[in-house]
């Protein structure tokens, strides 16, 4: 056989296999990283929607209420909503005209890590403007 007709050497095969393995490992790590962050973004959007829906229902309830005693019913509480745990704390400000509302929604990631987001807002009594 002439020198031009011989095949590739064992060292060339090992080097190419090493390069392919490193490339595949890097791509797999990148895929896992993107999948985890995509899952986190999905949970954040769901948690934000749950908290926002709760806040909007309180706003609608507050606008429809004419009884002043409804303010005394608010405080702190929690509610389980599927995979999400929602906790809220309502505090009065400005001589009981404005309520500071903090809503925290938490969940467990697939890897067991606990995550949460917090929404903060203010509600004022019907007929009063929040400062």
DOLUMKE-800923 format. One record per atom (N, C-alpha, C): atom name; x, y, z. Coordinates in steps of 0.02 Angstrom, whole numbers, plus 32768, in hexadecimal, padded with zeros to 4 digits. Each point is the difference from the previous one (the first is absolute). Layout:
# DOLUMKE-800923
<atom atom="CA" X="X" Y="Y" Z="Z"/>
...
This chain:
# DOLUMKE-800923
<atom atom="N" X="8029" Y="7FC6" Z="8000"/>
<atom atom="CA" X="7FD7" Y="803A" Z="8000"/>
<atom atom="C" X="802C" Y="803D" Z="8000"/>
<atom atom="N" X="7FEA" Y="8031" Z="7FDC"/>
<atom atom="CA" X="8025" Y="803F" Z="8000"/>
<atom atom="C" X="7FEB" Y="802A" Z="803C"/>
<atom atom="N" X="8025" Y="8032" Z="800F"/>
<atom atom="CA" X="7FF5" Y="802B" Z="803A"/>
<atom atom="C" X="7FBD" Y="8026" Z="7FFA"/>
<atom atom="N" X="7FEA" Y="8011" Z="7FC5"/>
<atom atom="CA" X="7FC2" Y="8026" Z="7FF5"/>
<atom atom="C" X="7FC1" Y="7FD5" Z="800A"/>
<atom atom="N" X="8006" Y="7FBF" Z="7FFE"/>
<atom atom="CA" X="7FC6" Y="7FD5" Z="8003"/>
<atom atom="C" X="7FF1" Y="7FE4" Z="8045"/>
<atom atom="N" X="8028" Y="800E" Z="8030"/>
<atom atom="CA" X="7FF3" Y="7FE2" Z="8042"/>
<atom atom="C" X="7FC9" Y="8028" Z="8024"/>
<atom atom="N" X="7FDE" Y="7FE1" Z="8031"/>
<atom atom="CA" X="7FC8" Y="801E" Z="8025"/>
<atom atom="C" X="8018" Y="802F" Z="8037"/>
<atom atom="N" X="7FD0" Y="8015" Z="8028"/>
<atom atom="CA" X="8012" Y="802E" Z="8036"/>
<atom atom="C" X="801C" Y="7FD8" Z="803A"/>
<atom atom="N" X="802A" Y="8020" Z="8027"/>
<atom atom="CA" X="8021" Y="7FDD" Z="8037"/>
<atom atom="C" X="7FD4" Y="7FFF" Z="803E"/>
<atom atom="N" X="8012" Y="7FD7" Z="802F"/>
<atom atom="CA" X="7FDC" Y="7FFA" Z="803E"/>
<atom atom="C" X="8000" Y="8042" Z="8027"/>
<atom atom="N" X="8036" Y="8022" Z="7FFE"/>
<atom atom="CA" X="8005" Y="8041" Z="8023"/>
<atom atom="C" X="7FD0" Y="8032" Z="7FE2"/>
<atom atom="N" X="7FF9" Y="8002" Z="7FBF"/>
<atom atom="CA" X="7FD1" Y="802E" Z="7FE0"/>
<atom atom="C" X="7FB8" Y="7FEF" Z="8014"/>
<atom atom="N" X="7FF0" Y="7FC0" Z="8004"/>
<atom atom="CA" X="7FBD" Y="7FEB" Z="8015"/>
<atom atom="C" X="7FF3" Y="8015" Z="8048"/>
<atom atom="N" X="8031" Y="7FF6" Z="802D"/>
<atom atom="CA" X="7FF8" Y="8012" Z="8046"/>
<atom atom="C" X="7FF8" Y="804C" Z="8009"/>
<atom atom="N" X="8026" Y="8027" Z="7FDB"/>
<atom atom="CA" X="7FFB" Y="8049" Z="8004"/>
<atom atom="C" X="7FBC" Y="8017" Z="7FE8"/>
<atom atom="N" X="7FE9" Y="7FE4" Z="7FC8"/>
<atom atom="CA" X="7FBE" Y="8015" Z="7FE7"/>
<atom atom="C" X="7FC8" Y="7FEA" Z="802F"/>
<atom atom="N" X="8005" Y="7FC5" Z="801E"/>
<atom atom="CA" X="7FCD" Y="7FEA" Z="8030"/>
<atom atom="C" X="8000" Y="802C" Z="803E"/>
<atom atom="N" X="803B" Y="8015" Z="8016"/>
<atom atom="CA" X="8004" Y="802C" Z="803A"/>
<atom atom="C" X="7FE0" Y="8043" Z="7FF1"/>
<atom atom="N" X="800C" Y="801C" Z="7FC5"/>
<atom atom="CA" X="7FE2" Y="8040" Z="7FEC"/>
<atom atom="C" X="7FB3" Y="7FF9" Z="7FFC"/>
<atom atom="N" X="7FE9" Y="7FCA" Z="7FE4"/>
<atom atom="CA" X="7FB8" Y="7FF5" Z="7FFB"/>
<atom atom="C" X="7FE1" Y="7FF9" Z="8045"/>
<atom atom="N" X="8021" Y="7FDB" Z="802D"/>
<atom atom="CA" X="7FE6" Y="7FF7" Z="8044"/>
<atom atom="C" X="7FFD" Y="8041" Z="8026"/>
<atom atom="N" X="8033" Y="8029" Z="7FFB"/>
<atom atom="CA" X="8001" Y="8041" Z="8023"/>
<atom atom="C" X="7FC9" Y="802D" Z="7FE4"/>
<atom atom="N" X="7FF7" Y="8000" Z="7FBF"/>
<atom atom="CA" X="7FCC" Y="8029" Z="7FE1"/>
<atom atom="C" X="7FBB" Y="7FE9" Z="8016"/>
<atom atom="N" X="7FF3" Y="7FBF" Z="8000"/>
<atom atom="CA" X="7FBF" Y="7FE6" Z="8016"/>
<atom atom="C" X="7FF3" Y="800E" Z="804A"/>
<atom atom="N" X="8033" Y="7FFA" Z="8029"/>
<atom atom="CA" X="7FF8" Y="800E" Z="8047"/>
<atom atom="C" X="7FEF" Y="804A" Z="800B"/>
<atom atom="N" X="8021" Y="802C" Z="7FDC"/>
<atom atom="CA" X="7FF1" Y="8048" Z="8005"/>
<atom atom="C" X="7FBA" Y="800F" Z="7FE9"/>
<atom atom="N" X="7FE9" Y="7FE1" Z="7FCA"/>
<atom atom="CA" X="7FBD" Y="800B" Z="7FE8"/>
<atom atom="C" X="7FCC" Y="7FE5" Z="8031"/>
<atom atom="N" X="800E" Y="7FC8" Z="8020"/>
<atom atom="CA" X="7FD1" Y="7FE3" Z="8030"/>
<atom atom="C" X="7FFB" Y="802E" Z="803E"/>
<atom atom="N" X="8038" Y="801B" Z="8016"/>
<atom atom="CA" X="7FFF" Y="802E" Z="8039"/>
<atom atom="C" X="7FD8" Y="803F" Z="7FEE"/>
<atom atom="N" X="800A" Y="801A" Z="7FC5"/>
<atom atom="CA" X="7FDB" Y="803C" Z="7FEA"/>
<atom atom="C" X="7FB5" Y="7FF1" Z="7FFC"/>
<atom atom="N" X="7FEF" Y="7FC6" Z="7FE7"/>
<atom atom="CA" X="7FB9" Y="7FEC" Z="7FFC"/>
<atom atom="C" X="7FE1" Y="7FFC" Z="8045"/>
<atom atom="N" X="8023" Y="7FE1" Z="8030"/>
<atom atom="CA" X="7FE7" Y="7FFA" Z="8044"/>
<atom atom="C" X="7FF7" Y="8045" Z="8020"/>
<atom atom="N" X="8031" Y="802B" Z="7FF7"/>
<atom atom="CA" X="7FFC" Y="8044" Z="801A"/>
<atom atom="C" X="7FC4" Y="8026" Z="7FE4"/>
<atom atom="N" X="7FF6" Y="7FFC" Z="7FBF"/>
<atom atom="CA" X="7FC7" Y="8022" Z="7FE0"/>
<atom atom="C" X="7FBE" Y="7FE2" Z="8016"/>
<atom atom="N" X="7FFE" Y="7FBF" Z="8009"/>
<atom atom="CA" X="7FC2" Y="7FDF" Z="8016"/>
<atom atom="C" X="7FEE" Y="8016" Z="8047"/>
<atom atom="N" X="8031" Y="8004" Z="802C"/>
<atom atom="CA" X="7FF3" Y="8016" Z="8045"/>
<atom atom="C" X="7FE9" Y="8048" Z="8002"/>
<atom atom="N" X="801F" Y="802B" Z="7FD9"/>
<atom atom="CA" X="7FEC" Y="8047" Z="8000"/>
<atom atom="C" X="7FBC" Y="800A" Z="7FDE"/>
<atom atom="N" X="7FF1" Y="7FD7" Z="7FD0"/>
<atom atom="CA" X="7FBE" Y="8003" Z="7FE1"/>
<atom atom="C" X="7FCA" Y="7FEB" Z="8032"/>
<atom atom="N" X="800E" Y="7FCC" Z="8025"/>
<atom atom="CA" X="7FD1" Y="7FE8" Z="8033"/>
<atom atom="C" X="7FF7" Y="8036" Z="8036"/>
<atom atom="N" X="8036" Y="8020" Z="8015"/>
<atom atom="CA" X="7FFB" Y="8035" Z="8032"/>
<atom atom="C" X="7FD6" Y="803A" Z="7FE6"/>
<atom atom="N" X="800B" Y="8014" Z="7FC2"/>
<atom atom="CA" X="7FD9" Y="8036" Z="7FE2"/>
<atom atom="C" X="7FB6" Y="7FEE" Z="7FFD"/>
<atom atom="N" X="7FF1" Y="7FC3" Z="7FEF"/>
<atom atom="CA" X="7FBA" Y="7FE9" Z="7FFF"/>
<atom atom="C" X="7FE0" Y="8005" Z="8045"/>
<atom atom="N" X="8024" Y="7FEA" Z="8034"/>
<atom atom="CA" X="7FE6" Y="8004" Z="8044"/>
<atom atom="C" X="7FF7" Y="8049" Z="8015"/>
<atom atom="N" X="802E" Y="802B" Z="7FEF"/>
<atom atom="CA" X="7FFB" Y="8047" Z="8013"/>
<atom atom="C" X="7FC2" Y="801F" Z="7FE0"/>
<atom atom="N" X="7FF4" Y="7FF1" Z="7FC0"/>
<atom atom="CA" X="7FC5" Y="801B" Z="7FDE"/>
<atom atom="C" X="7FC0" Y="7FE7" Z="8020"/>
<atom atom="N" X="7FFD" Y="7FBF" Z="8010"/>
<atom atom="CA" X="7FC5" Y="7FE4" Z="801F"/>
<atom atom="C" X="7FF5" Y="801F" Z="8046"/>
<atom atom="N" X="8035" Y="8005" Z="8027"/>
<atom atom="CA" X="7FFB" Y="801D" Z="8043"/>
<atom atom="C" X="7FEA" Y="8049" Z="7FFD"/>
<atom atom="N" X="801C" Y="8024" Z="7FD1"/>
<atom atom="CA" X="7FEE" Y="8047" Z="7FF9"/>
<atom atom="C" X="7FB6" Y="8007" Z="7FEC"/>
<atom atom="N" X="7FE8" Y="7FD5" Z="7FD5"/>
<atom atom="CA" X="7FBA" Y="8002" Z="7FEC"/>
<atom atom="C" X="7FD2" Y="7FEF" Z="803B"/>
<atom atom="N" X="8013" Y="7FCF" Z="8029"/>
<atom atom="CA" X="7FD8" Y="7FEF" Z="803B"/>
<atom atom="C" X="7FFC" Y="803B" Z="8031"/>
<atom atom="N" X="8039" Y="801E" Z="800E"/>
<atom atom="CA" X="8001" Y="8039" Z="802E"/>
<atom atom="C" X="7FDA" Y="803B" Z="7FE4"/>
<atom atom="N" X="8008" Y="800D" Z="7FC0"/>
<atom atom="CA" X="7FDC" Y="8038" Z="7FE0"/>
<atom atom="C" X="7FB5" Y="7FF4" Z="8000"/>
<atom atom="N" X="7FEA" Y="7FC3" Z="7FF3"/>
<atom atom="CA" X="7FB9" Y="7FEF" Z="8002"/>
<atom atom="C" X="7FE3" Y="800B" Z="8046"/>
<atom atom="N" X="8026" Y="7FEC" Z="8033"/>
<atom atom="CA" X="7FE9" Y="800A" Z="8045"/>
<atom atom="C" X="7FFA" Y="804A" Z="800F"/>
<atom atom="N" X="8031" Y="8026" Z="7FEC"/>
<atom atom="CA" X="7FFF" Y="8049" Z="800C"/>
<atom atom="C" X="7FC6" Y="8021" Z="7FDB"/>
<atom atom="N" X="7FF4" Y="7FEA" Z="7FC3"/>
<atom atom="CA" X="7FC8" Y="801C" Z="7FD9"/>
<atom atom="C" X="7FBD" Y="7FEE" Z="801F"/>
<atom atom="N" X="7FFA" Y="7FC3" Z="801A"/>
<atom atom="CA" X="7FC0" Y="7FEE" Z="801F"/>
<atom atom="C" X="7FF5" Y="8029" Z="803F"/>
<atom atom="N" X="8035" Y="800F" Z="8026"/>
<atom atom="CA" X="7FF9" Y="802B" Z="803A"/>
<atom atom="C" X="7FEC" Y="8046" Z="7FEB"/>
<atom atom="N" X="801E" Y="8018" Z="7FCB"/>
<atom atom="CA" X="7FEE" Y="8044" Z="7FE8"/>
<atom atom="C" X="7FB7" Y="8003" Z="7FEC"/>
<atom atom="N" X="7FE8" Y="7FCE" Z="7FDD"/>
<atom atom="CA" X="7FBA" Y="7FFF" Z="7FEB"/>
<atom atom="C" X="7FD2" Y="7FF9" Z="803C"/>
<atom atom="N" X="8013" Y="7FD7" Z="8030"/>
<atom atom="CA" X="7FD8" Y="7FF8" Z="803C"/>
<atom atom="C" X="7FFF" Y="8041" Z="8028"/>
<atom atom="N" X="8039" Y="8022" Z="8004"/>
<atom atom="CA" X="8006" Y="803E" Z="8025"/>
<atom atom="C" X="7FD7" Y="8037" Z="7FDE"/>
<atom atom="N" X="7FFF" Y="8002" Z="7FBE"/>
<atom atom="CA" X="7FD9" Y="8033" Z="7FDD"/>
<atom atom="C" X="7FB5" Y="7FF3" Z="8008"/>
<atom atom="N" X="7FEC" Y="7FC1" Z="8004"/>
<atom atom="CA" X="7FB9" Y="7FF0" Z="8006"/>
<atom atom="C" X="7FE8" Y="8007" Z="8048"/>
<atom atom="N" X="802D" Y="7FFE" Z="8030"/>
<atom atom="CA" X="7FEC" Y="8001" Z="8047"/>
<atom atom="C" X="7FEF" Y="8047" Z="8015"/>
<atom atom="N" X="7FCA" Y="8006" Z="8024"/>
<atom atom="CA" X="7FED" Y="8041" Z="801D"/>
<atom atom="C" X="8007" Y="7FFF" Z="804B"/>
<atom atom="N" X="8009" Y="7FC5" Z="801C"/>
<atom atom="CA" X="8006" Y="7FF8" Z="8048"/>
<atom atom="C" X="8048" Y="800E" Z="8016"/>
<atom atom="N" X="8009" Y="802C" Z="8030"/>
<atom atom="CA" X="8043" Y="8011" Z="8019"/>
<atom atom="C" X="8020" Y="7FC5" Z="8025"/>
<atom atom="N" X="7FD8" Y="7FD0" Z="8017"/>
<atom atom="CA" X="801C" Y="7FC8" Z="8026"/>
<atom atom="C" X="8029" Y="7FD1" Z="7FD6"/>
<atom atom="N" X="7FFB" Y="8006" Z="7FBE"/>
<atom atom="CA" X="8027" Y="7FD3" Z="7FD5"/>
<atom atom="C" X="804B" Y="800B" Z="8009"/>
<atom atom="N" X="8013" Y="803B" Z="8014"/>
<atom atom="CA" X="8047" Y="800E" Z="800C"/>
<atom atom="C" X="801A" Y="7FD8" Z="803C"/>
<atom atom="N" X="7FD6" Y="7FF5" Z="8031"/>
<atom atom="CA" X="8016" Y="7FDB" Z="803B"/>
<atom atom="C" X="8008" Y="7FB5" Z="7FF2"/>
<atom atom="N" X="7FE6" Y="7FE7" Z="7FC9"/>
<atom atom="CA" X="8004" Y="7FB9" Z="7FF0"/>
<atom atom="C" X="8044" Y="7FED" Z="7FE2"/>
<atom atom="N" X="8025" Y="8033" Z="7FEA"/>
<atom atom="CA" X="8040" Y="7FF1" Z="7FDF"/>
<atom atom="C" X="8037" Y="7FFB" Z="8034"/>
<atom atom="N" X="8031" Y="7FDA" Z="7FF0"/>
<atom atom="CA" X="8039" Y="7FF7" Z="802C"/>
<atom atom="C" X="8034" Y="7FD6" Z="7FDD"/>
<atom atom="N" X="800D" Y="7FC6" Z="801C"/>
<atom atom="CA" X="802F" Y="7FD2" Z="7FDF"/>
<atom atom="C" X="7FDC" Y="7FBE" Z="7FF5"/>
<atom atom="N" X="8019" Y="7FDA" Z="7FD1"/>
<atom atom="CA" X="7FE3" Y="7FBF" Z="7FF1"/>
<atom atom="C" X="8028" Y="7FDB" Z="7FCD"/>
<atom atom="N" X="7FE9" Y="7FC5" Z="7FEF"/>
<atom atom="CA" X="8022" Y="7FD7" Z="7FCE"/>
<atom atom="C" X="7FCD" Y="7FD3" Z="7FDE"/>
<atom atom="N" X="8014" Y="7FE9" Z="7FC5"/>
<atom atom="CA" X="7FD4" Y="7FD5" Z="7FD9"/>
<atom atom="C" X="802B" Y="7FD5" Z="7FD2"/>
<atom atom="N" X="7FF0" Y="7FC0" Z="7FFD"/>
<atom atom="CA" X="8023" Y="7FD2" Z="7FD3"/>
<atom atom="C" X="7FDB" Y="8000" Z="7FBD"/>
<atom atom="N" X="8023" Y="800B" Z="7FCA"/>
<atom atom="CA" X="7FE2" Y="8002" Z="7FBD"/>
<atom atom="C" X="8028" Y="7FD2" Z="7FD2"/>
<atom atom="N" X="7FEE" Y="7FC1" Z="7FFF"/>
<atom atom="CA" X="8026" Y="7FD0" Z="7FD8"/>
<atom atom="C" X="8045" Y="7FF6" Z="801C"/>
<atom atom="N" X="8032" Y="800C" Z="7FD7"/>
<atom atom="CA" X="8046" Y="7FF9" Z="8015"/>
<atom atom="C" X="801A" Y="803F" Z="8022"/>
<atom atom="N" X="7FD8" Y="8032" Z="8007"/>
<atom atom="CA" X="8015" Y="8041" Z="801A"/>
<atom atom="C" X="7FE1" Y="800E" Z="8044"/>
<atom atom="N" X="8027" Y="801E" Z="802C"/>
<atom atom="CA" X="7FE8" Y="8015" Z="8041"/>
<atom atom="C" X="8001" Y="804D" Z="8000"/>
<atom atom="N" X="7FC4" Y="801E" Z="800B"/>
<atom atom="CA" X="7FFB" Y="8048" Z="8001"/>
<atom atom="C" X="7FF6" Y="8018" Z="8048"/>
<atom atom="N" X="8029" Y="8030" Z="8015"/>
<atom atom="CA" X="7FFA" Y="801F" Z="8042"/>
<atom atom="C" X="7FF9" Y="804B" Z="7FF6"/>
<atom atom="N" X="7FD6" Y="8020" Z="802B"/>
<atom atom="CA" X="7FF9" Y="8048" Z="7FFA"/>
<atom atom="C" X="8000" Y="8020" Z="8045"/>
<atom atom="N" X="8014" Y="803F" Z="7FFE"/>
<atom atom="CA" X="8001" Y="8029" Z="803D"/>
<atom atom="C" X="7FE4" Y="8044" Z="7FEC"/>
<atom atom="N" X="7FCD" Y="8017" Z="8023"/>
<atom atom="CA" X="7FE1" Y="8040" Z="7FF3"/>
<atom atom="C" X="8009" Y="802B" Z="803E"/>
<atom atom="N" X="801E" Y="803B" Z="7FF7"/>
<atom atom="CA" X="800C" Y="802E" Z="8038"/>
<atom atom="C" X="7FE3" Y="8044" Z="7FEF"/>
<atom atom="N" X="7FE8" Y="8023" Z="8033"/>
<atom atom="CA" X="7FE2" Y="8041" Z="7FF4"/>
<atom atom="C" X="8037" Y="8037" Z="8003"/>
<atom atom="N" X="7FF5" Y="8033" Z="7FD7"/>
<atom atom="CA" X="802C" Y="803A" Z="7FFD"/>
<atom atom="C" X="7FD5" Y="803F" Z="7FFB"/>
<atom atom="N" X="801F" Y="8038" Z="800E"/>
<atom atom="CA" X="7FDF" Y="8041" Z="7FF9"/>
<atom atom="C" X="7FBD" Y="8003" Z="8024"/>
<atom atom="N" X="8001" Y="7FF1" Z="803F"/>
<atom atom="CA" X="7FC3" Y="8004" Z="8028"/>
<atom atom="C" X="7FCA" Y="7FD2" Z="7FE9"/>
<atom atom="N" X="8011" Y="7FC5" Z="7FEA"/>
<atom atom="CA" X="7FD0" Y="7FCD" Z="7FEB"/>
<atom atom="C" X="7FDC" Y="8010" Z="7FBE"/>
<atom atom="N" X="8019" Y="8031" Z="7FDB"/>
<atom atom="CA" X="7FE2" Y="800F" Z="7FBF"/>
<atom atom="C" X="801D" Y="7FD4" Z="7FC9"/>
<atom atom="N" X="803E" Y="7FEB" Z="8009"/>
<atom atom="CA" X="8023" Y="7FDA" Z="7FCD"/>
<atom atom="C" X="8018" Y="7FBE" Z="801F"/>
<atom atom="N" X="7FFB" Y="7FCB" Z="7FDA"/>
<atom atom="CA" X="8019" Y="7FBF" Z="8014"/>
<atom atom="C" X="803B" Y="7FEC" Z="7FD5"/>
<atom atom="N" X="8037" Y="7FED" Z="8021"/>
<atom atom="CA" X="803B" Y="7FE5" Z="7FDD"/>
<atom atom="C" X="7FF6" Y="7FB5" Z="7FFC"/>
<atom atom="N" X="8002" Y="7FE5" Z="7FC3"/>
<atom atom="CA" X="7FF4" Y="7FB9" Z="7FF4"/>
<atom atom="C" X="8040" Y="7FE0" Z="7FE6"/>
<atom atom="N" X="8017" Y="7FCC" Z="8021"/>
<atom atom="CA" X="8039" Y="7FD9" Z="7FEA"/>
<atom atom="C" X="7FE7" Y="7FB9" Z="7FF4"/>
<atom atom="N" X="8007" Y="7FE8" Z="7FC3"/>
<atom atom="CA" X="7FEC" Y="7FBC" Z="7FEE"/>
<atom atom="C" X="803E" Y="7FDA" Z="7FEA"/>
<atom atom="N" X="800E" Y="7FC8" Z="8022"/>
<atom atom="CA" X="8038" Y="7FD6" Z="7FEE"/>
<atom atom="C" X="7FE6" Y="7FBD" Z="7FE7"/>
<atom atom="N" X="8018" Y="7FEB" Z="7FC6"/>
<atom atom="CA" X="7FED" Y="7FBF" Z="7FE4"/>
<atom atom="C" X="8040" Y="7FD7" Z="7FFC"/>
<atom atom="N" X="7FFE" Y="7FC4" Z="801D"/>
<atom atom="CA" X="803B" Y="7FD4" Z="8000"/>
<atom atom="C" X="7FEF" Y="7FBC" Z="7FE1"/>
<atom atom="N" X="8034" Y="7FDE" Z="7FE9"/>
<atom atom="CA" X="7FF8" Y="7FBF" Z="7FE0"/>
<atom atom="C" X="8042" Y="7FDA" Z="8006"/>
<atom atom="N" X="7FFD" Y="7FBF" Z="7FF4"/>
<atom atom="CA" X="803B" Y="7FD5" Z="8000"/>
<atom atom="C" X="8014" Y="7FF2" Z="7FB8"/>
<atom atom="N" X="803F" Y="8008" Z="7FF2"/>
<atom atom="CA" X="801B" Y="7FED" Z="7FBE"/>
<atom atom="C" X="8006" Y="7FB4" Z="7FFD"/>
<atom atom="N" X="800C" Y="7FE7" Z="7FC4"/>
<atom atom="CA" X="8007" Y="7FB8" Z="7FF6"/>
<atom atom="C" X="803A" Y="7FE2" Z="8027"/>
<atom atom="N" X="8035" Y="8029" Z="8009"/>
<atom atom="CA" X="803A" Y="7FE9" Z="8025"/>
<atom atom="C" X="7FF8" Y="8008" Z="804C"/>
<atom atom="N" X="7FC6" Y="8017" Z="8017"/>
<atom atom="CA" X="7FF2" Y="8007" Z="8047"/>
<atom atom="C" X="800E" Y="8045" Z="801C"/>
<atom atom="N" X="801C" Y="802D" Z="7FD9"/>
<atom atom="CA" X="800E" Y="8043" Z="8017"/>
<atom atom="C" X="7FBF" Y="8027" Z="8007"/>
<atom atom="N" X="7FFC" Y="8027" Z="8036"/>
<atom atom="CA" X="7FC5" Y="8029" Z="800C"/>
<atom atom="C" X="800A" Y="8045" Z="7FE0"/>
<atom atom="N" X="7FCE" Y="8018" Z="7FDB"/>
<atom atom="CA" X="8003" Y="8041" Z="7FDE"/>
<atom atom="C" X="7FC2" Y="8028" Z="8014"/>
<atom atom="N" X="8005" Y="8042" Z="7FFB"/>
<atom atom="CA" X="7FC6" Y="802A" Z="800F"/>
<atom atom="C" X="8007" Y="8044" Z="7FDE"/>
<atom atom="N" X="7FC7" Y="8021" Z="7FF7"/>
<atom atom="CA" X="7FFE" Y="8045" Z="7FEA"/>
<atom atom="C" X="7FD1" Y="8026" Z="802E"/>
<atom atom="N" X="800A" Y="8042" Z="8005"/>
<atom atom="CA" X="7FD5" Y="8029" Z="802B"/>
<atom atom="C" X="7FE7" Y="803C" Z="7FD7"/>
<atom atom="N" X="7FBF" Y="800B" Z="8003"/>
<atom atom="CA" X="7FE1" Y="803B" Z="7FE2"/>
<atom atom="C" X="7FEB" Y="802F" Z="8039"/>
<atom atom="N" X="800D" Y="803F" Z="7FF7"/>
<atom atom="CA" X="7FEC" Y="8032" Z="8030"/>
<atom atom="C" X="7FD4" Y="8033" Z="7FDE"/>
<atom atom="N" X="7FCB" Y="8014" Z="8024"/>
<atom atom="CA" X="7FD1" Y="8031" Z="7FE4"/>
<atom atom="C" X="7FDF" Y="8025" Z="803A"/>
<atom atom="N" X="7FD9" Y="8031" Z="7FED"/>
<atom atom="CA" X="7FD9" Y="8026" Z="8032"/>
<atom atom="C" X="7FB8" Y="8004" Z="7FE8"/>
<atom atom="N" X="7FD3" Y="7FFC" Z="8030"/>
<atom atom="CA" X="7FB9" Y="8009" Z="7FF3"/>
<atom atom="C" X="7FE7" Y="8038" Z="802D"/>
<atom atom="N" X="7FD5" Y="8029" Z="7FE5"/>
<atom atom="CA" X="7FE4" Y="8036" Z="8028"/>
<atom atom="C" X="7FB5" Y="7FF4" Z="8009"/>
<atom atom="N" X="7FE4" Y="801F" Z="8033"/>
<atom atom="CA" X="7FB7" Y="7FFA" Z="800B"/>
<atom atom="C" X="7FDB" Y="801C" Z="7FC5"/>
<atom atom="N" X="7FC7" Y="7FE5" Z="7FF2"/>
<atom atom="CA" X="7FD6" Y="8019" Z="7FCA"/>
<atom atom="C" X="7FF2" Y="804A" Z="800C"/>
<atom atom="N" X="8009" Y="8029" Z="7FCD"/>
<atom atom="CA" X="7FF6" Y="8047" Z="8005"/>
<atom atom="C" X="803D" Y="8028" Z="8015"/>
<atom atom="N" X="8036" Y="7FDD" Z="8011"/>
<atom atom="CA" X="803E" Y="8022" Z="8014"/>
<atom atom="C" X="8036" Y="7FEF" Z="7FCD"/>
<atom atom="N" X="802E" Y="802C" Z="7FF6"/>
<atom atom="CA" X="8036" Y="7FF7" Z="7FD1"/>
<atom atom="C" X="803F" Y="7FEE" Z="8026"/>
<atom atom="N" X="8023" Y="7FCC" Z="7FEA"/>
<atom atom="CA" X="803E" Y="7FEC" Z="801F"/>
<atom atom="C" X="8037" Y="8033" Z="7FF0"/>
<atom atom="N" X="8027" Y="8013" Z="8031"/>
<atom atom="CA" X="8036" Y="8031" Z="7FF6"/>
<atom atom="C" X="8040" Y="7FDE" Z="7FEC"/>
